[in-house]
Amino acid sequence: MDIFGLHIPTGVMVMLVVFSVPLTWILSDFYLSLQKLKLEKGKSLSREDIQLLKKTLQKNEELEERVKALESIVTSLESDEKLLKEGK
């Protein structure tokens, strides 16, 4: 796979995607926890904070779906690889 003129092996690309999506999910989950903590301490959120929180919740749900899709792809690739090895 060529990206910005660099040849990146497909396996490396898959690993980058597999690890970047969960990392983003973890960071957004941390942000949500921080906002919940602010609310529990009685600090009110501004309208901008509320909008950002809504966007983050939506993005978090999207990332969860992407992680599930990636897990199924990786599992499928692993089973395909097993079948190929058994066939040789």
N, CA, C and O of each residue as an XYZ file, in Angstrom:
352
protein
N       0.849     -1.167      0.000
C       0.000      0.000      0.000
C       0.894      1.229      0.000
O       1.802      1.327      0.825
N       0.658      2.162     -0.903
C       1.447      3.387     -0.985
C       0.700      4.544     -0.356
O      -0.431      4.851     -0.733
N       1.346      5.183      0.610
C       0.788      6.359      1.268
C       1.854      7.436      1.248
O       2.963      7.235      1.741
N       1.515      8.576      0.678
C       2.449      9.692      0.543
C       3.737      9.248     -0.150
O       4.819      9.729      0.184
N       3.626      8.347     -1.097
C       4.767      7.888     -1.853
C       5.612      6.848     -1.141
O       6.645      6.428     -1.663
N       5.189      6.425      0.050
C       5.921      5.406      0.802
C       5.191      4.079      0.702
O       3.967      4.020      0.809
N       5.955      3.019      0.497
C       5.346      1.694      0.453
C       5.253      1.157      1.879
O       6.270      0.948      2.540
N       4.035      0.938      2.341
C       3.805      0.409      3.680
C       3.145     -0.958      3.522
O       2.089     -1.065      2.899
N       3.757     -2.004      4.082
C       3.161     -3.334      3.982
C       1.760     -3.358      4.591
O       1.479     -2.655      5.562
N       0.900     -4.164      4.013
C      -0.493     -4.232      4.457
C      -0.592     -4.620      5.932
O      -1.418     -4.074      6.662
N       0.232     -5.545      6.364
C       0.214     -5.967      7.770
C       0.505     -4.827      8.718
O      -0.120     -4.706      9.772
N       1.461     -3.987      8.339
C       1.804     -2.831      9.172
C       0.635     -1.857      9.209
O       0.317     -1.293     10.255
N       0.000     -1.665      8.063
C      -1.137     -0.745      7.987
C      -2.291     -1.249      8.860
O      -2.928     -0.471      9.571
N      -2.550     -2.544      8.796
C      -3.616     -3.129      9.616
C      -3.309     -2.926     11.089
O      -4.197     -2.570     11.864
N      -2.063     -3.147     11.483
C      -1.690     -2.978     12.887
C      -1.828     -1.526     13.325
O      -2.268     -1.263     14.445
N      -1.460     -0.581     12.466
C      -1.627      0.834     12.805
C      -3.093      1.166     13.049
O      -3.431      1.848     14.017
N      -3.946      0.686     12.179
C      -5.379      0.949     12.331
C      -5.911      0.264     13.574
O      -6.669      0.854     14.343
N      -5.517     -0.972     13.765
C      -6.017     -1.748     14.904
C      -5.641     -1.077     16.217
O      -6.446     -1.066     17.149
N      -4.439     -0.517     16.313
C      -4.034      0.109     17.566
C      -4.462      1.564     17.687
O      -4.635      2.053     18.804
N      -4.637      2.271     16.579
C      -5.001      3.686     16.680
C      -6.460      3.883     17.071
O      -6.779      4.816     17.808
N      -7.341      3.029     16.596
C      -8.758      3.195     16.921
C      -9.016      2.962     18.410
O      -9.679      3.790     19.035
N      -8.523      1.872     19.007
C      -8.749      1.715     20.444
C      -8.108      2.823     21.275
O      -8.659      3.236     22.295
N      -6.952      3.299     20.840
C      -6.294      4.378     21.572
C      -7.162      5.633     21.558
O      -7.303      6.303     22.581
N      -7.734      5.946     20.423
C      -8.637      7.102     20.329
C      -9.852      6.888     21.208
O     -10.317      7.813     21.875
N     -10.363      5.671     21.210
C     -11.518      5.342     22.035
C     -11.185      5.517     23.516
O     -11.991      6.064     24.268
N     -10.019      5.062     23.935
C      -9.602      5.196     25.333
C      -9.476      6.666     25.719
O      -9.920      7.067     26.795
N      -8.873      7.469     24.847
C      -8.713      8.893     25.146
C     -10.054      9.609     25.234
O     -10.252     10.457     26.104
N     -10.969      9.270     24.341
C     -12.281      9.928     24.406
C     -13.051      9.464     25.637
O     -13.799     10.245     26.225
N     -12.880      8.211     26.033
C     -13.526      7.717     27.245
C     -12.962      8.434     28.470
O     -13.699      8.744     29.406
N     -11.659      8.694     28.461
C     -11.032      9.448     29.545
C     -11.613     10.859     29.615
O     -11.892     11.369     30.699
N     -11.790     11.478     28.463
C     -12.361     12.830     28.422
C     -13.780     12.831     28.998
O     -14.149     13.721     29.764
N     -14.560     11.827     28.620
C     -15.923     11.738     29.142
C     -15.924     11.559     30.656
O     -16.742     12.162     31.351
N     -15.024     10.746     31.166
C     -14.926     10.542     32.611
C     -14.549     11.834     33.315
O     -15.072     12.138     34.388
N     -13.650     12.588     32.719
C     -13.240     13.862     33.290
C     -14.416     14.837     33.353
O     -14.588     15.542     34.347
N     -15.217     14.876     32.300
C     -16.381     15.767     32.290
C     -17.409     15.335     33.332
O     -18.024     16.179     33.985
N     -17.597     14.031     33.490
C     -18.523     13.535     34.521
C     -18.038     13.942     35.906
O     -18.837     14.321     36.762
N     -16.733     13.863     36.124
C     -16.153     14.249     37.402
C     -16.394     15.730     37.672
O     -16.693     16.114     38.803
N     -16.267     16.555     36.650
C     -16.553     17.991     36.799
C     -17.993     18.202     37.251
O     -18.261     19.010     38.140
N     -18.915     17.472     36.634
C     -20.321     17.614     36.993
C     -20.581     17.170     38.431
O     -21.356     17.798     39.152
N     -19.929     16.085     38.840
C     -20.126     15.581     40.202
C     -19.608     16.561     41.239
O     -20.138     16.624     42.348
N     -18.582     17.325     40.897
C     -18.014     18.302     41.827
C     -18.815     19.599     41.835
O     -18.466     20.542     42.546
N     -19.870     19.648     41.058
C     -20.736     20.809     41.077
C     -20.359     21.905     40.109
O     -20.993     22.960     40.099
N     -19.361     21.688     39.309
C     -18.991     22.701     38.324
C     -19.942     22.568     37.138
O     -20.115     21.482     36.584
N     -20.542     23.666     36.764
C     -21.449     23.609     35.622
C     -20.650     23.682     34.322
O     -19.563     24.258     34.265
N     -21.213     23.091     33.305
C     -20.569     23.087     32.005
C     -21.142     24.201     31.144
O     -22.335     24.500     31.200
N     -20.284     24.800     30.358
C     -20.741     25.832     29.434
C     -21.447     25.158     28.256
O     -21.391     23.938     28.101
N     -22.101     25.955     27.444
C     -22.773     25.411     26.255
C     -21.768     24.736     25.328
O     -22.055     23.703     24.724
N     -20.581     25.341     25.225
C     -19.538     24.759     24.377
C     -19.106     23.393     24.911
O     -18.895     22.448     24.150
N     -18.978     23.311     26.249
C     -18.609     22.032     26.855
C     -19.673     20.967     26.599
O     -19.354     19.809     26.327
N     -20.926     21.368     26.688
C     -22.023     20.425     26.459
C     -22.023     19.938     25.017
O     -22.206     18.748     24.759
N     -21.816     20.859     24.074
C     -21.751     20.478     22.664
C     -20.572     19.543     22.410
O     -20.697     18.542     21.704
N     -19.433     19.883     22.995
C     -18.241     19.049     22.833
C     -18.466     17.671     23.451
O     -18.029     16.661     22.900
N     -19.135     17.633     24.573
C     -19.440     16.370     25.231
C     -20.369     15.510     24.365
O     -20.177     14.299     24.259
N     -21.363     16.132     23.754
C     -22.264     15.401     22.858
C     -21.513     14.845     21.658
O     -21.718     13.696     21.268
N     -20.639     15.666     21.070
C     -19.846     15.211     19.927
C     -18.928     14.064     20.334
O     -18.761     13.095     19.593
N     -18.335     14.182     21.518
C     -17.429     13.138     21.993
C     -18.183     11.838     22.250
O     -17.678     10.759     21.941
N     -19.370     11.931     22.803
C     -20.186     10.732     23.006
C     -20.513     10.063     21.677
O     -20.428      8.842     21.552
N     -20.882     10.854     20.704
C     -21.198     10.319     19.379
C     -19.964      9.674     18.757
O     -20.043      8.577     18.205
N     -18.829     10.355     18.847
C     -17.586      9.822     18.288
C     -17.183      8.540     19.017
O     -16.679      7.599     18.404
N     -17.408      8.516     20.320
C     -17.087      7.331     21.109
C     -17.908      6.127     20.630
O     -17.383      5.020     20.510
N     -19.177      6.349     20.364
C     -20.031      5.263     19.860
C     -19.564      4.799     18.480
O     -19.557      3.602     18.192
N     -19.173      5.758     17.626
C     -18.666      5.402     16.304
C     -17.381      4.584     16.414
O     -17.184      3.619     15.674
N     -16.512      4.977     17.342
C     -15.262      4.259     17.522
C     -15.494      2.841     18.047
O     -14.785      1.910     17.665
N     -16.478      2.683     18.911
C     -16.812      1.341     19.394
C     -17.234      0.444     18.231
O     -16.847     -0.723     18.167
N     -18.024      0.992     17.319
C     -18.443      0.224     16.147
C     -17.247     -0.112     15.258
O     -17.153     -1.218     14.725
N     -16.340      0.841     15.103
C     -15.153      0.591     14.279
C     -14.270     -0.484     14.897
O     -13.720     -1.326     14.187
N     -14.134     -0.456     16.233
C     -13.333     -1.479     16.912
C     -13.944     -2.849     16.673
O     -13.226     -3.810     16.398
N     -15.265     -2.947     16.774
C     -15.935     -4.225     16.521
C     -15.691     -4.694     15.089
O     -15.438     -5.875     14.853
N     -15.768     -3.767     14.138
C     -15.530     -4.124     12.734
C     -14.090     -4.572     12.528
O     -13.839     -5.551     11.825
N     -13.145     -3.866     13.134
C     -11.744     -4.238     13.002
C     -11.457     -5.599     13.640
O     -10.682     -6.393     13.106
N     -12.081     -5.856     14.770
C     -11.901     -7.153     15.416
C     -12.392     -8.278     14.506
O     -11.756     -9.327     14.410
N     -13.517     -8.055     13.845
C     -14.027     -9.096     12.954
C     -13.123     -9.263     11.732
O     -12.945    -10.380     11.246
N     -12.552     -8.167     11.233
C     -11.642     -8.248     10.090
C     -10.379     -9.009     10.476
O      -9.936     -9.900      9.751
N      -9.800     -8.651     11.623
C      -8.574     -9.316     12.069
C      -8.834    -10.797     12.316
O      -8.020    -11.642     11.944
N      -9.957    -11.113     12.936
C     -10.305    -12.510     13.175
C     -10.457    -13.253     11.859
O     -10.012    -14.394     11.730
N     -11.078    -12.617     10.894
C     -11.255    -13.223      9.576
C      -9.907    -13.445      8.897
O      -9.674    -14.496      8.299
N      -9.022    -12.454      8.990
C      -7.693    -12.583      8.398
C      -6.908    -13.717      9.044
O      -6.200    -14.461      8.365
N      -7.041    -13.840     10.358
C      -6.333    -14.911     11.058
C      -6.841    -16.278     10.622
O      -6.051    -17.200     10.421
N      -8.155    -16.414     10.475
C      -8.693    -17.704     10.050
C      -8.324    -18.001      8.598
O      -8.062    -19.152      8.250
N      -8.300    -16.965      7.745
C      -7.873    -17.155      6.353
C      -6.411    -17.584      6.291
O      -6.036    -18.436      5.486
N      -5.591    -16.984      7.151
C      -4.175    -17.328      7.187
C      -3.988    -18.783      7.632
O      -3.144    -19.499      7.093
N      -4.782    -19.214      8.618
C      -4.715    -20.607      9.058
C      -5.072    -21.559      7.931
O      -4.403    -22.571      7.722
N      -6.141    -21.224      7.202
C      -6.555    -22.073      6.087
C      -5.488    -22.162      5.015
O      -5.260    -23.228      4.441
N      -4.824    -21.026      4.740
C      -3.758    -21.024      3.745
C      -2.585    -21.879      4.184
O      -2.012    -22.611      3.376
N      -2.221    -21.793      5.457
C      -1.117    -22.580      5.971
C      -1.442    -24.083      5.942
O      -0.577    -24.906      5.643
N      -2.676    -24.421      6.252
C      -3.089    -25.814      6.251
C      -3.116    -26.385      4.838
O      -2.899    -27.580      4.637
N      -3.383    -25.526      3.870
C      -3.466    -25.951      2.482
C      -2.106    -26.215      1.854
O      -2.016    -26.896      0.833
N      -1.054    -25.687      2.451
C       0.292    -25.854      1.883
C       0.901    -27.167      2.237
O       2.028    -27.454      1.834
